[in-house]
Amino acid sequence: MEAQAGSFPYEARKAFNADERVGSLFEPDTLLSTQYFGNLSRKTLLEPEKRLMLAILDDAINCYQENLLAKRGRAGRLFTEAEEWILEKGSNWIFSFKNICETLGFNPEYVRQGLLRWKEKKTAKYSHSKYWETKKIVG
């Protein structure tokens, strides 16, 4: 009687598969060199994109923090654009604040809340009218 793939009883196939699965736990994984170098090159290709994303995030945070007190002009526009980008929540754009933070391993909500707390603290420091009076005179 010849054994064909479909002629084994169910229990025999199940036992064979279980033995095969257990045995495979103790065998080394085989990996083709193309698979290894494919993964390696893919990781190195992603690094420039991550550096670009980090530069975008760094620039936005700098614009947000350096131009906080600017009311108008180029500095005011830089602050407004950075703030809008940071506070935007529903975007699926690849370079959205959320996607950049997640790609870099940051929690976007945590970073966002930290920046908002920083803004609150800085604006409270300069909220008294004496500061703004000297700004009007000087600027």
Secondary structure, 3 states (H helix, E strand, C coil): CCCCCCCCCHHHHHHHHHHHHHHHCCCCCCCCHHHHHHHHHHHHHHHHHHHHHHHHHHHHHHHHHHCCCCCCHHHHHHHHHHHHHHHCCCCCCCCCHHHHHHHHCCCHHHHHHHHHHHHHHHHHHCCCHHHHHHHHHHC
